[in-house]
Amino acid sequence: MRILLTGASRGIGRAIAKTLAGKGHSLALCASCPSDALEETISLCHGSFGLSGDLGEPGTAPRLVDEAVSRLGGLDAVISNAGIAISGNLTDMSTPEWERVFDVNTRAPWRLAVAAYPHLKASDAGSFLAVASMSGVEPYPGTGAYSASKAALIMMVRTLALEWAASGVRANCASPGLFLSSMTAPIYADPSLKAAREALVPMKRIGDPARDFAGLVRFLISPQAGYITGQNILADGGLMGSIHSQIAGRPQSGNV
């Protein structure tokens, strides 16, 4: 497969890139700017090359698609993984901060999808996959516009799936829960914070990108998932569904 992957230089993006390269896919690996981290990812992924640009800028996404198509000879899948977070309460956010988060997390995937669609339609099994977040399913206070941007991303992808269905092009989201990534690394460097987070997860561990997420992405863009579209698949170790298990006590049946 010929695949464009954004946010490829570190963390979850690098794990996805390595998994896909290991299966012989051809990869256009994208990052916000040239860096040693991106070059390291490229060196780990045979048959890949790098592209760069700020996805918050309107012209970047279509340019990346054009460059990837030119070098790959087409596209079979796009994986929109790049994302940012600016911490703070919504009432304290500036308009430029709000716009920046939505530009990268929501508008950029839309622009990628629009630019890539003709090429995905020309593929025998075109698909678009956005990496969203459990924070797009349930609110995460203190992360500014992050939850809102990811919720909008999930709904956008579900809408694309319906609009594209007749053409055979699929669109899905994969949403990580508590994972070790470039954004969360400072948190897990604190043993007490790491332990507190692990205690919340029914599987009692933090997700590993290579072990617990990259394979899900590979499956969702593959022909084996050819009848799956418009879905948001959570990889969260059971966390989102565990709220009732954390409530002390259980109701008892009474005599009537």
Residue pairs with C-beta under 8 A, 6 or more apart in sequence:
1 20
1 25
1 26
1 76
1 77
1 125
1 221
1 222
2 25
2 26
2 28
2 68
2 72
2 73
2 74
2 75
2 76
2 77
2 123
3 20
3 25
3 26
3 27
3 28
3 75
3 76
3 77
3 78
3 79
3 221
4 27
4 28
4 30
4 64
4 65
4 68
4 72
4 75
4 77
4 78
4 79
4 112
4 116
5 13
5 16
5 17
5 20
5 27
5 28
5 29
5 30
5 78
5 79
5 81
6 13
6 30
6 31
6 55
6 64
6 79
6 80
6 81
6 82
6 108
6 112
7 13
7 30
7 31
7 80
7 81
7 82
7 83
7 131
8 14
8 16
8 17
8 27
8 29
8 30
8 31
8 38
8 41
8 50
8 81
9 29
9 31
9 35
9 37
9 38
9 40
9 41
10 37
10 41
10 181
10 182
11 180
11 181
11 182
11 183
11 185
11 209
12 81
12 131
12 176
12 179
12 181
12 209
12 213
12 214
13 29
13 41
13 81
13 82
14 37
14 41
14 44
14 209
15 209
15 210
15 213
15 214
16 79
16 81
16 209
16 213
16 214
16 217
16 218
17 27
17 29
17 41
17 44
17 45
17 48
18 41
18 44
18 45
18 210
18 214
19 210
19 214
19 215
19 217
19 218
20 27
20 45
20 214
20 218
21 27
21 44
21 45
21 46
21 47
21 48
23 218
24 47
25 47
26 47
26 48
26 72
27 45
27 47
27 48
27 49
28 48
28 49
28 50
28 51
28 64
28 67
28 68
28 71
28 72
29 38
29 41
29 42
29 45
29 48
29 49
29 50
29 51
30 50
30 51
30 52
30 53
30 64
30 82
31 37
31 38
31 50
31 51
31 52
31 82
32 52
32 53
32 54
32 55
32 82
33 52
33 53
33 54
34 50
34 52
38 50
38 52
39 50
41 48
41 50
42 48
42 49
42 50
49 71
51 64
51 67
51 68
53 60
53 63
53 64
54 60
55 61
55 64
55 82
55 103
55 104
55 108
55 111
56 100
56 103
56 104
56 108
57 103
58 107
58 111
60 108
60 111
61 108
61 111
61 112
61 115
62 111
62 114
62 115
64 112
65 75
65 78
65 112
65 115
65 116
65 119
66 115
68 75
69 75
69 119
74 119
74 122
74 123
75 116
75 119
75 120
75 123
75 126
76 120
76 123
76 124
76 125
76 126
76 127
76 221
77 120
77 126
77 127
77 128
77 129
77 221
78 112
78 113
78 116
78 120
78 127
78 128
78 129
79 129
79 130
79 131
79 217
79 221
80 108
80 109
80 112
80 113
80 128
80 129
80 130
80 131
81 131
82 104
82 108
83 104
83 105
83 131
83 133
83 150
83 183
84 100
84 101
84 104
84 105
85 101
85 143
85 144
85 146
85 183
86 93
86 97
86 100
86 101
86 143
86 144
86 145
86 146
87 142
87 143
87 144
88 97
88 142
88 143
88 144
89 141
89 142
89 144
90 144
90 145
90 148
93 144
93 145
97 144
97 145
98 144
98 145
101 144
101 145
101 146
101 149
102 145
102 148
102 149
102 152
105 146
105 149
105 150
105 153
106 149
106 150
106 152
106 153
106 156
109 130
109 153
109 156
109 157
110 156
112 128
113 128
113 160
113 171
116 128
117 128
117 164
117 169
119 126
120 126
120 127
120 128
120 169
121 164
121 167
121 168
121 169
123 169
125 168
125 223
125 226
126 168
126 169
126 170
127 169
127 170
127 171
127 172
127 220
127 221
127 225
128 157
128 160
128 164
128 169
128 170
128 171
128 172
129 171
129 172
129 173
129 174
129 217
129 220
129 221
130 153
130 154
130 157
130 171
130 172
130 173
130 174
131 173
131 174
131 175
131 176
131 217
132 150
132 153
132 154
132 157
132 173
132 174
132 175
132 232
133 146
133 147
133 150
133 175
133 176
134 175
134 176
134 177
134 234
134 236
134 239
134 240
135 143
135 146
135 147
135 150
136 147
136 149
136 150
136 151
136 152
136 153
136 154
136 173
136 175
136 232
137 151
137 154
137 175
137 232
137 234
137 240
138 147
138 240
139 147
140 146
140 147
150 175
153 173
154 173
154 175
154 232
157 171
157 172
157 173
157 230
157 232
158 171
158 173
158 230
158 232
160 171
161 170
161 171
161 172
161 229
161 230
161 231
162 230
164 170
164 171
164 229
165 229
165 230
170 225
170 226
170 228
170 229
171 229
171 230
172 220
172 225
172 228
172 229
172 230
172 231
172 232
172 233
173 231
173 232
173 233
174 213
174 216
174 217
174 220
174 232
174 233
174 235
175 232
175 233
175 234
175 235
175 236
176 207
176 209
176 213
176 235
176 236
177 201
177 207
177 234
177 235
177 236
177 237
177 239
177 240
178 184
178 197
178 200
178 201
178 206
178 207
178 236
178 237
178 239
179 206
179 207
179 208
179 209
179 212
179 213
179 235
180 188
180 206
180 207
180 208
180 209
181 209
187 193
187 194
187 197
188 194
188 197
188 206
194 206
197 206
198 204
198 205
198 206
200 239
200 242
200 246
201 236
201 237
201 238
201 239
201 242
202 237
202 238
202 239
202 242
202 245
203 237
203 238
205 237
207 213
207 235
207 236
207 237
212 235
212 237
213 235
216 233
216 235
219 225
220 228
220 233
234 240
